[in-house]
């Protein structure tokens, strides 16, 4: 299935080396992107692997073919 990310919150707790601009930029790059995944758990895993950050919260819509 195809998923479009509408909202995402990464787990940046304890991250002191990344400034607010870079955190916002990463979040902005992911929002609106379309991802192919088998289910919600797979979507979270795909985004986590691609971004390098764990996810606290995610909202998406399923894109129907």
C-alpha positions in Angstrom: 0.0 0.0 0.0 1.0 3.6 -0.5 1.0 6.0 2.5 1.3 9.8 2.5 2.8 11.3 5.7 0.6 14.1 7.1 2.3 14.6 10.5 5.3 13.1 12.1 7.1 13.7 15.5 10.5 12.2 15.8 12.1 11.2 19.1 14.7 14.0 19.4 14.9 13.8 23.2 18.5 13.9 24.5 19.8 15.1 21.1 22.0 18.1 21.7 24.1 18.0 18.6 21.2 18.7 16.2 19.9 22.2 16.2 16.2 23.2 15.9 16.6 24.2 12.2 17.9 20.7 11.3 15.2 19.0 13.3 12.5 21.1 11.5 14.1 20.5 8.1 14.1 16.7 8.6 10.5 16.8 9.7 9.5 19.0 6.8 11.2 16.6 4.3 9.2 13.7 5.5 5.8 15.4 5.7 4.0 15.0 2.4 6.2 12.2 1.2 4.6 9.0 -0.2 5.9 5.7 1.1 5.3 2.1 0.1 4.7 -0.2 3.0 2.8 -3.4 3.9 1.1 -1.9 6.9 1.5 0.8 9.6 4.2 -1.0 11.4 6.2 -1.4 8.2 5.6 2.3 7.4 7.1 3.3 10.8 10.0 0.9 10.2 10.6 2.3 6.7 10.6 5.9 7.9 12.8 5.1 10.9 15.4 3.4 8.7 15.4 6.2 6.1 15.6 9.0 8.6 17.7 7.4 11.3 15.3 8.5 14.0 12.7 6.7 16.1 9.1 8.0 15.7 7.0 9.2 18.7 3.9 9.9 16.6 2.8 9.6 13.0 -0.3 10.4 11.0 -0.9 9.4 7.4 -3.4 8.7 4.7 -3.7 5.7 2.6 -3.4 6.4 -1.1 -5.8 4.3 -3.1 -4.9 3.1 -6.6 
